[in-house]
Amino acid sequence: MVIILMGPPGAGKGTQAKRLAQELGIPHVATGDLFRENVHKGTPLGKLVQGYMERGELVPDDVTIALVIDRLSQPDCAKGALLDGFPRTLPQAKALDERLAELGWCIHIVPNIQVREEILLRRLSGRWICRNCGAVYHIEFRPPSKPGVCDVCGGPLYQRPDDRPETARQRLRVYFEQTEPVLHYYARQGLLVEIDGERSIDEVHDALVKAVRLVPERGRALSPRE
């Protein structure tokens, strides 16, 4: 099965993607991780990605999709994979469908984690990260024991520029503008399932697992290319 997990910044999509993939016994595939891994290994696609990144350009859709298809072709994806936050635009969604169809694969389900914008802004603008170990805190939901200091390693906490209120609001605006056509595209195919992301982490996870298991398998299982 191929699962595409959608959700805006601040919806907890990354956390839920990892938990869901582990629950289902399939790899969690995030394009950011694919970029970094291929650049680090110096693969042909990684060298292409590195060139675009060094020039400050967006990685073209065809390169990103080639990376995704290559990842799905690995042996550990024989039972499927969970795509985290990709595709983001309608052209990406259509191109991904075409490539999957060429290989006899298809998308199983597209859960979309829904959270109201005002709650997303609260979640994003209150997030602070340890500069040393990367531990994540929230001034409202998970504050450190000592303000500005990491509980894990004692390192200083900082707020990413992306998480500042004015930037967070812009991130959400861009996200919704880009992804609304994608959500409509998958809804027309009967693949979209809305998940209430304002519940607890465990409740959202349980809802995702239930949604996936209620949908019958579509198409053949993923398998490595010969």
QUIWO-V192207 format. One line per field, one symbol per residue. psi: psi as a letter, one per 20 degrees, with the letter a starting at -180 (. if undefined). Layout:
BEGIN
psi->???
END
This chain:
BEGIN
psi->qppopqqrpiikggghgggggghikqqoophghgggghghikrghhhgghgghhikqqpqghgghggggggiiqhijhiaqopojpqhrghggghggggghhjjrrpgqnpooppqhhhgggggijpqqphgijqprphghmqqhppjpphgijrqqrpqhhiqghhgggggggghggighgghghghikhppppojjarghhgghhgggggiipqqparqqqqq.
END
